[in-house]
Amino acid sequence: MISVIGLAVGLTCFALSSLWIRYEMAFDSFHENAEQIYVVYTPSTSSRTGYSRRSFNPLAAYLKETFPEVVNAAPVSPATRAGIISVDGENYPALTIRVDSSFFSIFDVKVLEGSKDFLIPRSNKLAITKEKARQLFGNENPIGKKINENQEICAIVSQMPKQSNYAFDIIAPFLTTTVNQNWRSLFDNTIIRLSSETNIDAFEKKLYEHNTGDGRGNLEKMIIKPITKIRYTDPEIDRDVKFQHILIFSLSGLLVVLCSLFNYLTLFVSRFRIRQKEFALRIVCGASAPSILAMLSTEFILTMMFAILLGCFFTQLAYESFTYMSDISMNLSAIYSESFLYMGGVILASLILFWLLLFIFQFSNLNSSIRRSNKKVFRKISIVTQLFISIGFAFCSIIILKQMHFLHNSEELGFSFKNRGSFTTIESSDVLASHLRQIPEIIEFVDVMGNLTLLPQSGRLNRVVSSWDEQAANAENISLELMFAPPEYINFYEFQLVAGEMLTDSDPESMVLLNESAVRAFGWHDPVGKHFSGETFGYESMMHCTVKGVIKHVHNLTPTMPPNPVCYAKPPQQMETARQMMGMRTPRSIHFKYHEGTWESCKAKIEQLKEEFSISRLFNDEEEYNKYLKSENALMKLLSAVSVICILICIFGFVSLVSLTCEERRKEIAIRKINGATVGNILAIFAKEYFLLLIIGAAIAFLAGYFIMQRWLENYALRTNIPAWIFFSIIIVLTIVIVLCVGWQVYRSSIENPAEVVKSE
């Protein structure tokens, strides 16, 4: 039963994950000439891979004019999953993209009714899909209806399937008409369609070596990726579970299936000898070899069918969680039909293996081969395989759990985010501060000018540094992120000083802090007191900067992304003065620390102040940080459950196999006792055999697991170590389990009366 339950769990995991993988790999494959559509990636310092889909709006037209291989090109501002629209005061989820007329030359989207005014930049016109219009307005004609109070629907367009990176419900125009401004803002995606005769390798090389030149962003080293592959190759795509983790989940399910099958087939082989008299009597009574084969095959198929039925039950239990994590819109019956295909493939492969074993037994002297074989090679291979899989799962799950704990509690993160939150307001008054002081859950708070947050990250500028002390003759310019952070903000988040001193209120605005990545980029060994200069960052006081101190990397992005060079400076007074002269109300970020366990009550009291003080963007730092780890947390839960199943299969497999072994070796045990062997001697014989198998299985599992987890940990900028205690603890726990489970079975056989055993034999 344990093997069948394990098989059902493995089949469910494998079938659902295989369906998920096929779904992910089918994104955008439905387009006409999909194999010729590519997305342009430009160099980016904020991306883990060094490249991003974000590019300049005019780049699409520029590439079409410059490269004859480009048949069509379109800028697209893709929709966000959290998009909301308002209709008659009610909010509805909707995917809104921004395009121009070139979008329709690449994708098979048509205007079904209405005008094309929604393509005029900065207009208040929108287009809506027929399906979304029916959802919002029923059978009424949506043309002329208002959305978001001041935007009007002027057209109905055909819908693109949701299984696309550029799916939409609403099409809106671009927000600007000024080309110069567009060459400064990296907001849009650039999609191109190449001619069918294009040599992709040659075009990629030509694009990589091309420079767009001054006034056009000076873009170079551009690359392209097929639109059908970006869903599972672009790490910046927002998703609950990473594609690599889906692959691991699928592999885990397959390994559980193998573990269960090995256990079941081992039990089958072990019981084959016990059933020899049964088979002989059947043959005497007229049964043929094919009929016995049919009987055994029927037993096996019925067992597999029971596992499939149990797998369907598990699929129903996992349905809601699966559809939520995978974002697959399929009803349960469709998932069943898809799952049966994968389950059927596994069962067919298992049945072929089963028949192969029967074929081997049929054409060999089964009686002699089983009786003479004391080594029982197949049984030992099966035990080692089960140990390898179960120990490997346990080892990997412990490492993932240790890494998650490390990322949540490590001092190497460079800042503290526990029990902290923030919100944005445009009101700056003592009245708001007074209200916050009256909230008992809040311990302290700081008021910072601008939309400045660490989690999620905002309020940074990217600028170029062209000159610095000890600059090498052939050194390239350095891209440096600037974050305006006053001293109280730095102290609030407990930035960790490495060298020099922290900023104070009395320091000039040109005095700055650098993180370790920036120091490494400058090539300095003793950075304190060094100078650098470059772009003014829009403020003359930032033209020439002096390093006062160095702080640790602040890992406030996804932990797989290495930290960028960052400069921390006091907000220039010129910033506030300029906004006041322009008549603009300066947004402010309020960062607060609350007592542990009081977030919900604290949040509720702050939300009561929303209307009065125009509060928006209320964040909990811990929740925002956990979003970076949601895929790892999901994988950890899945692997932990699978590990428990594998270990149970392995333990019960041991118990079953040892029980059969003791039954087969009852006469041997009795003769040993007659010749003076004690219970301890007999236990030692079995212990030696099974502990040797444990060591072999553990050695293989640890070597493979260590190699796999080291590769997995390399994806993280901060990573834990793999200490020796993990290896020893797994071995000790399994040793105790084997002693308790296996030792009891052997002990029962060893205390039997040897005379009765010999007489019965």
N, C-alpha and C positions, 0 to 999 in steps of 0.2 A: 504493500500500500504506500509506503514511503517513496519507493521508486516511482510508482504511478503518479503520486502527487507531485513529486519533483519533475517528472516528465511533463505533466500538465502545466506547471509553472514555467518550465523552460520553453514549451511550445507557445504559450501565451506571450512570453517576453520576446521570443524570436519572431513570431508572426506579426505582432504589433509594431515592433521596431523595424522590421523589413518593410511593412506597409508605410511607415513613417519615412524611411529612407527613400523609397520610390516616390513618395509624395514630394519630398524636398528636391529630388533630382529632376522632377518634371516641371519645375517652375519656368514659365515663359517659353516652354517648348512648343506651345500651340500656335505661336505666331507664324505667319507665312514667311518663308525664308529665314526662320529663326537662327539657322546656323550661320547667317551672314550678318547678324545684328550683334554689335559689341558696345560695351560701356567703357568710356575713357576714364582712366585713373591718373591723377596728378600727384606729385610729391607732397607729402604732408608730415609735419613734425609732430602732430597730435595723434597720429595713427600708429598702432603697434607694428604694422607692416611697413610703415614709411610711405604709404599711398592711401589716397582717399577718393571716393567717387565725387566729392564736392569739387566743383570747378566754376569758371566764370561763364555767365550767360552767353556772351558773344562767341565763345570758343566753338560752338557747333557750326555757326555760319563760317567762321574762319577756317575750320578744317575742311569744310566742303569746297571752299574757294581755293584752298592751297593744295589739297591732295586729290588727284583725279580718281584714285581708288574709292573715295567716299562718294557713294551715290546720293545718299540723303543723310542729314544730321539734324538733331533736334535737342534743344535744352529742355529739361524737365525738372521741376521742383516736386519731388515725390511726396506722397501723403505720409502722415504719421499715424501709427496705430491708435493713438489717443485722441484723434481728431473729433471735434464736437461742433455741431451747427445748432442754431436756434431757429425754431419755427413757432410763431405766435407765443413766445415766452417759454416754450418747452425745449429742452436740450435733447439732441439725438446724436448717436455716434455716426460719423461719416468720414470717408476717405476723400480728402480734397487735394487735387494736384493742380499745378500751374504749368501751362504749356502755351505754345504759339502754334501757328498753322503748320509748321514743319512736323509736328507730332503726328499729324494724320497721314503724312507721306511715308512713315515707317510702320505704324501700327494700324491694324484693320479696325479702326473706329470711325463710325459714320454719324453725321448729323441727320437724325431721323425727322426732326421737325423744328421749325423756328429759324432764327438768324444766327450768324457767326459773330455777333458783337462781343461775345465772351472772349474772343481772341484779341480784342483791342487792349493794349497795356493800360493799366490803372483804371479801367472801367469798372462799374459796379455790376456788370452783367455776369451771369453764371450759366453753365450748362449742367444738366442733371441726367442720370441714367433713367431709363424707363422703370427699372426695378425699384430704385430708390424713390422715384416720384410716386409710385404706387404705394410704397410703404408710408410715405409722409402725407400724401394727399388723397389716397384712395383712387377712385376712378375720375377725379376731377383733373382737368387739363392744368398741368403745373406752370405753363408759360404765363408770365406776369406775376406769379406768386413771389412773395418776399422771403428771403432767408437772412438771418443775422440782422434783421431790422431794415438795413439800407441796401441790401444786394438783391437783385431781381433775376429770376430765371428767364432766359431768353431762348433756350434751346433744349431739346431732348436728344441725347446721343446714345448710341449702342454701348452696351457694357462690355468691359474686358473681364475675363474670368478672374476670380479672386486669387487664383494660383499664379500670381504675377507679382514681381517686385514693384510694378507701377500700376497696380489696381487702383480703381477710383470709383467714387459715387458722384462726386462733384468735380467739374473742371472750372477753374478760375483763371483770370489773366495774370500775367506777371505784374509786379508792383511798380516797376520803373521802366522808363523809356530812354533814359540817358545811358549811352554806351559806355562812357567813361566811368560812370558809377558801377556799372556791371562788371567792368574789368577789375574792380577793387573788392568785390564781394563774392566769396566762395560759397554760394548757396545751392547752385543747381547741379544736376547731373547732365553729362553730355553723352547722348546716344547716337551712334553712327551705324549706317548700313553700308557694307562694302559690296563691291561688284563680285559676281560669282567667279570671275577670272583672277581675283586678287591673290597674290602670293602672300599669305598671312605673315610668314617669318620675315620676308623682305619689308613688308609694310610696318611691322612692329619695330624693326631696326631703324627704319626711316623716321618714324614718329618719335622714337626714343632719342635720336640724335638731333631732332628739330628744336629750335628756340623760337617762340612766338615774337620776341623782340620787345623793345621799349614801348610803353603805352598799351601793351597787350599782356601784361602780367609777367613777362619774361619767363614763360613756362618752358620747361625742358624736361627731358627724361620721362615723358609721358608713356604710359603703357595702356593696353586694352585687355579686356576680359570678355569672353562670350556671355551674352545676357542669360543664357541657360545655365551658367555655372556660378553666377555671383551669389545666389541664394545660399549655397553651402561652402563658398570659398571666401566670402567677405566677412571678416570678424566684426565689422562695425554694424552689421544688420542686427536690429533689435530682435532678440529671440529668448524664449524661456530656457531652452536647452540647446547647447551648441551641437552642430552636426557631428563633430568628433565624438561627443558623448553619446549621441544616438548610435553611432557605430560600435562604441564600447558596450552599450546596452544590448545591442543585437548579438554581438559576440558572446556576451555573458549568457544570454538565453540559449545560444547554441551549445555552449559549454555545459550548461545545466542539463540539456537534453542528452549530450554525450555521457555525462556522469551518470544520469539515470539509466540510460541504455546499457552502459557497461555493467552497472550493478545488476540490472535485470538479466542480461545475458550471462553474467557470471553465475548467478543463482540457477539459471537454466542449465548451464553446463554441469554445475555441481550436482544438481538433482537428476541429471540424466542417468547416472550410474544407479541411483536409488530406484529409478523406474524401469530398470532393465528387466526385472521379472515381469512387470506389467506388460512391457512390449513383447516379451517372449510368449506370455499367455495369450495375448491378442493374436500373434502370428499363428500359434497352435490352433486357435479358434477360427482361423481362416482369414485374418486381416492381412492385407498386402502392405508392402512398403509405401506405395503412394497413399493408402488410406491413413497410415500412421503419420506420414508427412502432412496430410490434410488436417488431421486432428491437432497436431502440434501447431501448424500454421493458424488454425482457427483460434486456438488458445491465445496465441500471440496477437492476432488481429483484434480479438475481443478486448484484450488488455489495452492495446493501443486506442481502440475506439472509446473505451472508458476514460482514458487519459484525455482524448479530444473533447468528450462531453464535459469533463471536469475543467478543461481549458476554456471551453465556452462560458462556463460559470465564472471563472476568473476574469475572462474578458468583459463580461457584463459588470462585474464589480469594479473593474478598472476603467470602464467606458468614459465616465465623466472626467476623471483625472487625465486620461489619455487625450481626449479631445481638447481639454483646456490647455495642456502643455504643448501639444502638437499643432494646435490651431487648425486641425483638419475638420472640415464640415461634412461629416458622413454620419448617416444614421446607423444604428446598431446592426441591422440586417446586412447593410453593405459592408461593414467591417467584418461581420461573420463570413460573408462570402469571400472576401479578400483573404482573411486569415486561413480559411480552409485550404486555399491554394498552397500557402506556405507550410501549413501543418501536413497536408497531404504529401508534399514533396519530402518532408522529413520522415514520415511514416513509410513511404515507398522505399526510401534509402535504407531504413531500418529493416524492413521486410526482406530486402535483397541480402543484407548482411545476415539476417536470421537464416534464410534459405542456404546461404553459403556455408554457415556452420553445420546445418543439417546434412548438406551434401558431403562435407568433410567427414562427418561421423558415419555416414552411410557407406562410403567407399574406403573406410579404414576399419581395422578391427577395434571397434569401440571398447569392447570388454578389456582387451589386453592393453590398449593405449591408456585407458583410465586407471586400470589396476597397477600398471607398472610405473606410472608417472607419479613419483613422490614430489617432484618439483612443482607440478601443477602450474606450468608456465602461464597459461591463460588467466588463471585465477590471480596470480601474483601481479601480472601486468594490469589487470583490472583494478586491483587494490591500489597499486601505485598511481594509476591514472586518476582514480577518485581522490586520493590524497593530494595529488598535484593540483587538481582543479579546486578542491575545497580550501586547501592551505593558500593557494594563489589568490583566491577571492578574499579570504580573510586578511591576508597581508596587504593587498591593494586597498581594501576598505579602511584598514587602520591608518595607512599612509594618507589617504584622502581626508579622513577625519582629523588626523594630526595637522595636515596642511590648513584645513578650514579653521581649526582652533588657533593655529599660528597667525593666520591672517586677521583674526578677530582680536587677538590679545597681544600681538608682538609689539615690543617697543621700537622695532625697526620701521614701523609705519611712519614715524617722523612727526606724528601729531596725535591728539586724543579726540575721539569723536563720540565716546560713550556718554549717554545722558545729555546730549546736546541737540539743539534745534535752531531753526532760523526762519524768519519771514521778511518780506519786503513791504515797505510802506513809503508813501510820498509825503507823509506828515512828519514833521520834526518839531516836537513840542515836549515841554515838561509834563504835560498832562498825560501823554502816552507812557512816559517813564514812570509816572506816579501809579498808573494802573498796573503796570508790570510789577512794581514793587509790592503791590497788594495781593499778587497771586502767590500763595504760600508754597506752591510746588517749585517756583523759580528761585534758584540760589543766587545767580548773578546774570547780568546781560551786558552786552556792549553794542553801541550804536555806531555803524560804519557807513560812510558815504558811498553810494553806488550799489549796483547789484552784485555784491561780492559774496560768493559762497564757495566753500570747498566741496560740499556734497549736496546737490550735484555741482560740479565745477562751473563757475561763471565769473565774469569780470576780469578776463585776462586779455592782454594785447600781445600780438606777435610782431616783433620788430627785428631789424638787422643791425648787428654790431660790426663795424668795419675797422676799428682801431683799438688796440689794448696794449698794456705793458708787456714786454717780452714777446711781442708778436713775431712769429717766424716769417721769413721773407716770402714764402710761397703759401702762407696760410689763407684759407678761404674765409669769407665772412661767416659770422656765427648767427644763427637764428635763435633769438632769446625771447622767452615769454616774460612779460612784465605783469606783476600783480601789485596793485596799490593796497598795501596792508598796514594800517597804523599799529604802533607798538602794543596798544591794548588788545588788538585783534590777535596779534602773534602770541601774546601771553595767554589769551583766552584759550586758544587751541594747543597751547603747550608745545610750540615748535622747539626742536632740540638743537642746541648750539653745539657745533663741532669745533670751531675756532673763532677767535675774535670776540666781539661783544654784540649784544642785541641792540636794536634801534631804540632810541629814547625820544621823548617829545622835543628835546632841545637840539636834536641833530638836524643839520640842514637837509633839504629835500634831495640833494645829490648823493647823500650817504645811503648805501643800499646793503642788502643781504643777498648772498648767492646760495643756491643749493649745490650739492656735491657734483651733480651733472654739469652745471655751468662752470665750476672750477676745472673740471676735467676737460671741458670743451676749450677753455682758454689755455690749458696746458700749464697751469700754475701749481707750484709745490707749496708756496707760502703766499696765499691770496690776500691776506689782510693788508689793507693800505694800497692795494693795486688800483689802477684806473682803467677805464674803458670808455669809449664814446662811439656814437653812430647816429642813427635816426633819433630825432628829438622826442619821439613818442607823443608828439603834439604839444610838448611843454618844454620851454627853454631850460628849465631847471634840471631836466633829465638828459641834456645833451652830453655832459661829461659827468661820469659817476665814479664814486670811490667806494671800495668794498670795506665795510666795517666788520662784517662777520660772515661765517659760513654755517649753514644749518643742514641737517640731514634731509634727505629726499622726503618730500611729503607725498605719500602714496595714496592720493585721493581719487585715482581713476581705477579702472578695471585692473586687477592685480597681474594680468598678463601683459600689461603695457609698461615698458620701461619708462622711468621718469625723464621728462624733458629738461633742458637747461632753463632755470627760472630765476628771475631777479625780483626781489621783494623790496618795495620802496614805500615811503610815506606818501599819502595822497597830496598832490600839489595844491596849494591854495588857489592857484590859477584856475584849476578845474572848477571849483565852486564859483569863483568870481565870473568866469565866462558863462556859466549856466544862468547866473542871476542877471547878467547883462542881456542875455537872450530871452529873459522872461520865462525860463524853464524851471519847473519844480524838480528838485534833485531827489531821485529815489534813494532810499536808505535801506540798509540791511540790518536787522536786529538779530543778534545771535545770543541765545540764552542757554543756561545750564539748569537742569531740573533734577529733583531728587529721583533716585532710582525707583522704577516701578510706578511713576506718577504721570507717564506721558499722556494717557487718555484724558485724565482730568485736566491736565495742563493745556492740552490741545483744545478741549471744549471751552475753557475760559478765554483762550486767545481768540477763538472763532467768534465769541460774543462781541469782540471789539472790532470785527472786520469792517462793518459798515461805517462806524464812527471814524476810524483811522485809515480807511482804504488799505487794509491789509491783504496781501496776496502772497502766493508762493510760500506757503507754510510747509516746511520740511522737517522731518526727523532724520538726523544724520545717520543713525544706526540703520534705519530702514533704507535710506538711499545707498549706503555702503553694501547692505545685504543684496541689493539688486544686482550688483556686480558679480555676486557669487551664487545667483539662483540656479544656474546650470550645474555648478559643482555640488550644490546642496541636493538638487534632484538626483544627480548621479550617485551621490553618497547614500541616499535613501534606497535607491534601486539596488545598488551593489550590496548594501547591508542585508536587505531582504534575501537576495540571491545567495549570499554567503551562508545565511542561516539554513536555507534549503539544502545547499551543497553539503554542509557539515552534517545535517541530519541524515541525508542520504548516505554519506560516508560512514557515520556511526552505525546506523541500522544495517548497512551493508556489511560492516565488520561483524556485527552480532550474528547476522544470518549466515555469513560464510563460516564463522568459527563454529556455530552450532552444527552446520553440515559437516565441517571438518572433524569435529569431535565425534559425530555420529559415524563417520567413515572410519575413524581411527580408534573406535572403542576397544577393539580387540588388541590393537597395539598398546594402548594405555593399560589395559588389564595385564598383558604379559610383562610390561615394564614394572608394574606394581608387584607382580609375583616374583620378579627377579630383584626386588628390593628397592625400587624407586619410590621416593616419597612424593607427597602432593607438591612440595616445593620444587622437586626435580622436574616433574611434569609441567608445572607452570613455567619453569625456566625455559623448557624446550619451545613452548609456544611463544613465550615472550621474546626470545631471541629471534624467532622467525618474523614476528609481526613488527617488532621494533626496528629491525633491519629494513623492512618495507617502509616504515614510517620515515626513517632517516633518508632513504632513497627518494621517496616522494617529496619530502620537505626540501631536500637539496635542490631538486629540479624546480620546485615551485619558487623557492627563494631566489635562485639565479634568474629565472625568467621574470619574476615579479620585480626584483631589484632593477633589472634592465628596463622594464616597461615603465616603472614609476619614476626612475631617474629621467627618462625622456619626457614624461608627463610634467614633472616638476620644473624642467627647463623652460616651460612656457611661462613661468611666473617670474616677475621681477624680484619678488621676495619669496623664498622657499625654505621650508623646514629641512632638517636633516633626517636621515634614516638610521636611528641608533640601534645598537646591538640588542637592547632589551626587547625589541619587537620580535626578533627572531626567536630568542630564548623563551619569551612568554607564550608564543604560539606552540612551540615544541612542548613546553611543560603542560599547557592546558590539554593538548591532544594526548599527551602521555597519560595524564590522569584519566581522561575519558576512556582511552583504550584499556587501561588497567581495570577500571570499574566495569566497563561493558564486556570486554573480552575475557578478563580474568574470571568473572563470575561463571561464564559458560564453561570454561576449561575446568574450573574448580568443581563444578557439578559433575562433570564427566570423570574427573580424577578420583572422586570419593565413592564411586560405585563399587559394589562388591565384584572383584575380578572373576570369581568363580561363576557368578550368575551371568556375567558378560560372555565368558568363554562358552558356557553351556548354551546360551542363546545363539551364539554364532555357529 
